[in-house]
Amino acid sequence: MFLTASAPRTSARTGAALAVAAMTCVQLGLAVSVGLVDQIGAAGSAWLRLAWAGVILFLLVRPRLPEFTPANLMSVVALGVVTGTMTMLFMSAVARLPLGTASALEFLGPLGVAVVRGRMVRWPLVAAVGVLLLTAPWHGGTDPVGVAFALGAALCWAGYILLTQRVGDESNGIRGLAISMPVAGLTSTVGLALFGGPQAFTRLTPEILAFGLVLAVLLPVIPFVLEFLALRRLTTAAFGTLMSLEPAIAVVIGFLLLHQVPAWTALAGIALVVTAGIGAERSGGRPATA
């Protein structure tokens, strides 16, 4: 009885640790990709990282299509399309809105998952207040097109959480991710060519391609694999709430690496999202499937 009751708890701790590690890699990757954004633009940087990530995962895992049922394959392809679309929409939003505003709007996605799929709304609401204090979206202007992009990214983020858990439950290891990432890279390529600034293709140099390859390992290969594994151990509600820790991690990294001193509101926001994250971890375990 004791082992059975403690299994979800242990699973939740492992899943929470994986999720935090993933968010840390994301913020470190964003911090070191500033130079790439300056050279080929935000959308071009997102495309290059996704394209390389698809190549890396496909070559490392070497998934075989016969191993997937038609239903499994549909979920994997849908995850890839949602991942690529989410990334491009968010970068397009950031180009038109302050980062805090875009981040707060995008967080509506995982927050919605946490509220709809969770049995209580306390921790998601605490997290939402914390994210608002961290990002302070009221300090920026509003651009209707940018808001639409951010809300689209939020919808995709919600879909990403649900589909990642489904793919993780349906496939062994990370074979599903090794197919979804090339699909995400292809989706972002189409998006960049049509809407994101095709001039990014003309600015590519061997040095930029090499840097993009190295950066893709840090963002998104490692974070996506960690999130994939975390969602096999956490409920979608708990994972959605834990995502509120990402702005707090960004503030900490900004302070440590960039010497950006946070305001008191940001510190209060960190306290709230950490509290919500602990609450989600304590109640959001599911039996580990791998």
C-alpha positions in Angstrom: 0.0 0.0 0.0 2.8 2.4 0.9 4.7 1.7 -2.4 1.5 2.2 -4.4 0.6 5.4 -2.8 4.2 6.8 -3.0 4.6 6.0 -6.7 2.7 9.0 -8.1 4.5 11.2 -5.6 7.9 10.0 -6.7 6.8 10.3 -10.3 5.7 13.9 -9.7 9.0 14.9 -8.2 10.9 13.4 -11.2 8.5 15.1 -13.6 8.8 18.4 -11.9 12.6 18.2 -11.9 12.5 17.4 -15.7 10.2 20.3 -16.4 12.3 22.8 -14.4 15.5 21.6 -16.2 13.7 22.0 -19.6 12.6 25.6 -18.7 16.2 26.4 -17.6 17.6 25.2 -20.9 15.0 27.3 -22.8 16.0 30.5 -21.0 19.7 29.8 -21.4 19.2 29.1 -25.1 17.3 32.3 -25.5 20.0 34.2 -23.7 22.8 32.9 -26.0 20.8 33.2 -29.2 20.7 37.1 -29.2 23.5 37.3 -31.8 21.6 34.9 -34.1 18.4 36.9 -33.9 20.4 40.0 -34.8 21.7 38.3 -37.9 18.6 36.5 -39.4 15.8 37.9 -37.3 13.6 36.3 -34.6 11.6 34.1 -37.0 14.7 33.1 -38.9 16.4 32.1 -35.6 13.4 30.0 -34.6 13.2 28.3 -38.0 17.0 27.5 -38.0 16.8 25.9 -34.5 13.7 23.9 -35.3 15.1 22.7 -38.6 18.4 21.5 -37.0 16.5 20.0 -34.1 14.5 17.9 -36.5 17.6 16.6 -38.3 19.4 15.9 -35.0 16.6 13.9 -33.4 15.8 12.0 -36.6 19.4 10.9 -37.1 20.0 10.0 -33.4 16.7 8.0 -32.9 16.1 6.7 -36.4 12.4 6.1 -36.0 10.7 3.6 -38.3 7.3 4.4 -39.6 6.0 0.8 -39.5 6.3 0.9 -35.7 3.5 3.5 -35.6 -0.2 2.9 -36.1 -2.1 5.3 -38.3 -3.7 6.9 -35.2 -0.3 7.3 -33.5 1.2 8.8 -36.6 -1.6 11.3 -36.9 -0.9 12.4 -33.3 2.9 12.7 -34.0 2.3 14.8 -37.1 -0.2 17.0 -35.3 2.3 17.6 -32.5 4.9 18.6 -35.1 2.6 21.1 -36.8 1.5 22.6 -33.5 5.1 22.9 -32.3 6.3 24.7 -35.4 3.3 26.9 -35.6 3.6 27.8 -31.9 7.2 28.8 -32.2 6.7 31.0 -35.3 3.6 32.7 -33.9 5.3 33.6 -30.6 8.3 35.0 -32.4 6.0 37.0 -34.6 4.2 38.3 -31.5 7.5 39.3 -29.8 8.3 41.4 -33.0 5.2 43.5 -32.3 4.7 43.4 -28.6 6.9 43.8 -25.5 8.2 40.5 -24.3 6.3 40.7 -21.0 3.0 41.3 -22.8 3.6 38.5 -25.3 4.7 36.0 -22.5 1.7 36.8 -20.4 -0.7 36.3 -23.3 1.0 33.0 -24.3 0.8 31.7 -20.8 -3.0 31.6 -21.2 -2.5 28.3 -23.1 -0.9 26.2 -20.3 -3.1 28.1 -17.7 -6.2 27.0 -19.6 -5.0 23.4 -19.6 -4.3 23.6 -15.9 -7.8 25.0 -15.1 -9.8 22.7 -17.5 -7.9 19.5 -16.7 -7.2 20.1 -13.0 -9.5 19.2 -10.1 -8.8 22.6 -8.4 -8.1 26.0 -9.8 -6.1 27.3 -6.7 -2.6 26.7 -8.0 -3.2 27.8 -11.6 -4.8 31.1 -10.3 -1.8 31.7 -8.0 0.5 31.0 -10.9 -1.4 33.4 -13.1 -1.1 36.3 -10.6 2.6 35.5 -10.3 3.2 35.6 -14.0 1.4 38.9 -14.3 3.6 40.4 -11.6 6.7 38.9 -13.3 5.9 40.1 -16.9 4.1 43.4 -16.0 2.3 43.4 -19.4 0.6 46.7 -18.5 3.9 48.5 -19.1 3.7 47.9 -22.8 1.6 49.0 -25.7 -0.8 46.8 -27.6 -0.8 45.9 -31.2 -3.9 44.0 -32.4 -1.9 41.8 -34.8 0.7 41.1 -32.2 -2.1 40.2 -29.7 -3.6 37.8 -32.2 -0.2 36.2 -32.8 0.3 35.7 -29.0 -3.2 34.3 -28.5 -2.6 31.9 -31.4 0.7 30.8 -29.7 -1.2 30.3 -26.5 -3.7 28.0 -28.2 -0.9 26.1 -29.8 0.9 25.8 -26.5 -2.2 24.2 -25.0 -2.3 21.8 -27.9 1.4 21.1 -27.5 1.0 20.0 -23.9 -2.0 17.7 -24.6 -0.4 16.2 -27.7 3.0 15.7 -26.1 1.5 13.6 -23.4 -0.6 11.6 -25.8 2.4 10.9 -28.0 4.5 10.0 -25.0 1.9 7.5 -23.8 1.4 6.0 -27.2 5.1 5.5 -28.2 8.2 4.0 -26.6 11.1 6.2 -25.8 11.3 9.4 -27.9 10.5 7.9 -31.3 7.4 10.0 -31.6 9.4 13.2 -30.9 11.9 12.1 -33.5 9.2 12.3 -36.1 7.3 15.4 -34.8 10.4 17.6 -34.7 11.2 17.2 -38.5 7.5 18.0 -39.1 7.9 21.1 -36.9 11.0 22.1 -38.9 9.1 21.7 -42.1 6.2 23.7 -40.8 8.5 26.5 -39.7 10.2 26.5 -43.1 6.8 27.0 -44.8 5.8 29.7 -42.3 9.1 31.6 -42.7 8.9 31.4 -46.5 5.3 32.7 -46.6 5.1 35.1 -43.7 8.2 35.3 -41.6 10.7 37.1 -43.8 12.2 34.9 -46.6 15.3 37.2 -46.6 16.5 35.1 -43.7 17.4 32.4 -46.1 19.7 34.8 -48.0 21.6 35.7 -44.9 22.8 32.2 -44.0 26.5 31.7 -43.8 28.5 28.5 -42.8 29.2 30.2 -39.5 25.5 30.9 -38.8 24.5 27.4 -39.8 27.2 26.0 -37.5 26.0 28.2 -34.6 22.4 27.2 -35.2 23.4 23.6 -35.0 25.0 24.0 -31.6 22.2 26.2 -30.4 19.6 23.7 -31.5 20.9 21.1 -29.0 20.3 23.6 -26.1 17.1 24.9 -27.6 14.9 23.0 -28.5 16.3 19.4 -28.5 17.1 19.1 -24.8 14.1 21.0 -23.5 11.6 19.2 -25.8 13.0 15.7 -24.8 12.8 16.7 -21.1 9.2 18.0 -21.5 8.3 14.8 -23.3 9.6 12.7 -20.4 8.1 15.1 -17.8 4.6 14.7 -19.3 4.8 11.0 -18.9 5.1 11.6 -15.1 2.8 14.6 -14.5 -0.8 15.4 -15.2 -1.3 18.0 -17.9 -2.8 20.3 -15.2 0.3 20.1 -13.0 2.6 20.6 -16.0 0.6 23.6 -17.2 0.9 25.2 -13.8 4.6 24.4 -13.6 5.2 26.3 -16.8 4.6 29.5 -14.8 8.1 29.0 -13.4 9.6 29.9 -16.7 9.3 33.7 -16.3 10.8 33.3 -12.8 13.7 31.3 -14.2 14.2 34.0 -16.8 14.4 36.7 -14.1 17.0 34.7 -12.2 19.1 34.0 -15.3 18.9 37.7 -16.2 20.1 38.7 -12.7 23.0 36.2 -12.7 24.2 36.5 -16.3 23.1 39.9 -17.4 23.1 41.7 -14.0 19.4 42.8 -14.4 18.1 43.6 -11.0 14.4 42.6 -10.7 11.8 45.0 -9.3 9.9 44.1 -6.1 6.9 43.1 -8.2 9.0 40.5 -10.0 10.3 39.1 -6.7 6.7 38.8 -5.5 5.8 37.1 -8.7 8.7 34.6 -8.3 7.4 33.8 -4.8 3.9 33.1 -6.1 4.9 30.9 -9.1 7.3 28.9 -6.9 4.5 28.4 -4.4 2.1 27.3 -7.2 4.8 25.1 -8.7 5.3 23.3 -5.4 1.5 22.9 -5.0 1.2 21.5 -8.5 4.1 19.0 -7.9 2.6 17.7 -4.7 -0.7 16.9 -6.3 0.1 16.3 -9.9 1.8 12.9 -10.1 0.8 10.1 -12.4 2.3 6.6 -12.5 5.4 6.7 -14.5 5.1 4.9 -17.9 8.9 4.8 -18.6 
